[in-house]
Amino acid sequence: MFVYNAEGFLVKTRVNLGDLLGVAPEKVWVEMREPDTGDLLQISDQLSGASNAKQIEIISGLFPKILVDHNFYESQDKKMSLEAVSTLLKNRSKLTIRATSEYAEKVLFTLLAGEKKISDGSGTSPDPISEAKT
């Protein structure tokens, strides 16, 4: 038997941002999940050969869909909405760069390496870190 959990994602990552806001890195964070299949297929083509600026634009455009949790608060006891945090991330360049870079490294390269394995028929799993450096 398999019990499906719609909130259970295969790949998700936490990005620490506190050091960019003057506190310990782990004090401020966002958690992002894998993109859905349609978005992954669309961005995999767009990211290939794109400049760094274009890659940041593409990935940050996904923030509203991929942001699943955070610890940003409007007041002492009112958590900011996912939409508000997504906007905040996009409006602060240092936050955007950190979030998109870590997301690309920890989530997209992992997923796209698997896609390459399927498409190239090699039967071996490429190392996403090595591929990212080339």
N, C-alpha and C positions, 0 to 999 in steps of 0.2 A: 504494500500500500504506500502511496505517496500523497502526503498532505501538502498542497500548494500554499505557499505564503507569498502573497503579492509584494510584500515589503522586503522579502529576502533577495538580495542582489548577489550575483556571483562575484562581482568585483566592486569594491568600494574602498575609499581611502579617506583618511583624516589629514587635513593640511593645517599645520600649526602656523598661526599668524601673529601671536603675541609680541614677538620681538620687533615686528614692524610697527607696533602700536605702543611701545615703551614698557612692556611687561614681559614676564617669562614666556617663551614661545608656546608652551602648552596651555597657557591661561586663556588664549583666544584661538578658536579653531572653527573650521567648517568641515563637514563630511559630505563627500560627493560620490555618487554611484556611477556605474557604467551607463553609457547612453543606450537608448533602445535600438533595435536592429536597424530601423530606417535611418536614424540619425548617424549611427556608426557607418553605414554604407555610404551615406552622403558625405560625411566629413573625411572619410578615408581617402576619397578621390581629391577633395579640396586641399587636404593637408600635404599631399604629395607634391613636393617641389615648391611649396608656398614659402614666402619669406617669414621670418620670425614674427613680424608685426601682423601679418595675415593669419598666421597660426593662432596667435593670441586672440585676434578678433573672432575667429571661427569658434574656438573653444569657449571663450567668455560668452558667446552667444547662446551656448548651451546651459549656462548657469541656472536659469529658471527651471529647467527640466531635470538637472542632475543634482542639484543641492538638496540633501535629505535631512540634514541636521546642522546645528551650530550652537554656539553659546554667546551670541550677541543679545543684549537686552536694551530695551528702550528706557526702562526704569529699573529700580531695584528688584521688582517682582514681575515685570512684563517682558516676555521674550519677544524679540523682533520677528516679523513674519519672514518666511523663506524668500518671498518676493523682495522685501525691503533689504535683506542681506545680499541678495543677488545684485540688486541695484548698487548697494554700497561697494561690493567687490568690483563691479565694473567701473565705478566712478573714482576709485583710488588706484592709481597706476601700480604702486608697489604691491598692493593686495592682489590686483589682477595678474601681475606677472608671477608672483609666488603661487597663486592658486592654479593658474593655467599650466605653469611649468611642472609642478608636482603632479597635477592631474594627468598631464600628458605622459609623464614618466611612469607613474604607478598604475594607471588605468589604461589609457589609450595604447601605449606601446605594447602592453601585455595582450590586449584584445587584438590589435592589428597584427601582431606577430602570429597569433593563432590563425587569423584570416589568411596571412601569407602562406602558412603551412598548408592550408586547404587548397589555395589557389595555385601554388607552385608544384604541388604533387610530390614534394621531396620526402614526405613521411618523417621528417625530423623537425623538431621544434627550434626555430631560430631563437637566439639569445637577444631579447629586446634591448638590453643595455648596450651590447656590442653593435647592434644595428643602429641604435640611436646615435652612437659616436661616429658612424661612418657617413 
